[in-house]
């Protein structure tokens, strides 16, 4: 899933289910680089409860931002 993109940079997230939990990766891509390749910037293995907690944290941050507008 593409999260952020400009002409010079892309950031995406990939979540896959494994037998051990959910693998979450944040991947960057610089299309203008001499050798454009995807680079994993963060990777972790999370339980469903941990992903739910992360989602709740993001939702709270978005709610606070919306209230400030």
C-alpha positions in Angstrom: 0.0 0.0 0.0 1.5 3.3 -1.1 1.6 5.7 1.9 3.5 8.7 0.5 4.8 9.6 -2.9 6.6 12.4 -4.6 8.5 12.5 -7.9 11.7 11.7 -6.0 10.6 9.3 -3.2 8.0 6.7 -2.4 7.1 5.0 0.9 4.9 2.0 1.1 3.7 -0.5 3.7 3.3 -4.2 3.3 1.5 -6.5 5.8 1.5 -10.3 5.3 0.1 -13.0 7.5 2.6 -15.7 8.5 2.2 -18.7 10.8 4.0 -16.6 13.5 1.9 -13.5 13.2 1.7 -10.5 10.9 4.9 -9.3 9.1 4.8 -5.5 8.8 7.4 -3.7 6.5 7.9 -0.1 5.6 9.6 0.1 2.2 11.2 3.1 0.6 11.9 3.6 -3.1 13.9 6.4 -4.8 13.1 6.2 -8.6 15.7 8.8 -9.4 18.6 6.9 -7.8 21.4 5.6 -9.9 20.3 2.1 -9.1 16.6 2.4 -8.0 15.8 -0.4 -5.6 13.3 -0.9 -2.8 14.8 -0.7 0.7 13.1 -2.1 3.8 13.3 0.8 6.4 11.5 -1.1 9.1 10.3 -4.7 9.6 8.6 -6.4 12.5 6.5 -9.4 13.4 3.3 -8.5 15.3 0.4 -10.2 16.8 -3.2 -9.2 15.9 -3.4 -7.5 19.3 -0.3 -5.5 18.6 -1.5 -4.4 15.2 -4.8 -3.4 16.7 -2.9 -1.3 19.3 -0.9 0.3 16.5 -4.1 1.1 14.6 -5.7 2.6 17.7 -2.7 4.8 18.3 -2.8 6.1 14.7 -6.6 6.7 15.0 -6.1 8.7 18.2 -3.4 10.8 16.5 -5.8 11.5 13.6 -8.7 12.3 15.9 -6.5 14.8 17.8 -5.4 16.4 14.5 -9.0 16.6 13.3 -10.1 18.2 16.5 -7.4 20.9 16.1 -8.8 22.0 12.7 
